[in-house]
Amino acid sequence: MSKIKINQTLQNWGFTKSHHLACLVSGGPDSMTLLELARHYQKVKKFKLTALHFNFHLRGKESQR
């Protein structure tokens, strides 16, 4: 999903700087991409962003990093 698509989606939902977005991430490439896109949008719109890590314990010691 492109940055433009993310921007359009959040705007369509009525997302503004008074909102607080929480991203649940596992550390895999898909969730890290989602978080990076959210961080990019956060810099533009100045809203609160929190990353919540969920460890599925699928990658051994790598999961702990």
Secondary structure, DSSP 4 states (H G I P E B T S, - for coil): --HHHHHHHHHHTT--TTSEEEEEE-SSHHHHHHHHHHHHHHHHH--EEEEEE-----STHHHH-
